[in-house]
Amino acid sequence: MTSFLTHRARVHDARLPVHRRHSALRTCLTVFAPYGLRATYHHLTLSAAIPRRLEADPDALVRAVEELHEARVLWLARAEEYGVQRRAEKRAGRRAVPHPRPWWLRTWWDGPHRTWFEDPFRHPSLRLSAYVRRQNALLDGADLPGCPACGDEGPSALSSTGHGWVESCRACAWVSAPCPCGRQHRFVPETPFNWNQIWRRAHMSNDGRPNPHWPGDPLAGFGRPGCA
């Protein structure tokens, strides 16, 4: 099993080539990614200001993995509490999984956060630890205002499926009311994307700020020096 802490240490290891440290960050994301791998990586490129050319700021990788680590520690503690609770419930004869399921056990296919899988740019803007704390609080029965995912209190967005409506958060596209037909409908991304472009940070500039010309350049991030 891949060790998160082993690869976290590799991200910190300044003796390694920067592209290997970057790959170690991606491996950490395969172990823990609250917004899904692609959306969480996109979030970290923005929050940690990971430049398009990694050599311009290798410490950005450390900032990214530490934000991820901070959130993971919170999740591990809550997951352990949940495990103790479930074992006690099973001993008492209550074997059915409570509904709703804990946020980390939701499937991407039928969860309200499915949009982040189909459109990795629509994730919450919250720091990952803030998102985990919010989800843990909701799991514990807290009555929090606004969108369950990001806390936005603005009006919901309505999207037609042709025979019904899907209600979602305008800020992060968290689905609060699915189509009445009960089926999941594909979410069409507002911005067409290619995973290789996200991975190569075509949406970022070399100074760690968002690329103002993206996605206007269809070749952004391809065939250019320094795109690890």
HELIX and SHEET records of a PDB file:
HELIX    1   1 PHE A    4  HIS A   12  1                                   9    
HELIX    2   2 VAL A   18  VAL A   31  1                                  14    
HELIX    3   3 LEU A   37  SER A   47  1                                  11    
HELIX    4   4 LEU A   54  ALA A   56  5                                   3    
HELIX    5   5 ASP A   59  ARG A   91  1                                  33    
HELIX    6   6 TRP A  103  LEU A  105  5                                   3    
HELIX    7   7 ARG A  114  GLU A  118  1                                   5    
HELIX    8   8 LEU A  128  LEU A  139  1                                  12    
HELIX    9   9 TRP A  195  TRP A  199  1                                   5    
SHEET    1   A 3 ALA A 157  SER A 160  0                                        
SHEET    2   A 3 TRP A 165  SER A 168 -1                                        
SHEET    3   A 3 VAL A 175  ALA A 177 -1                                        
END                                                                             
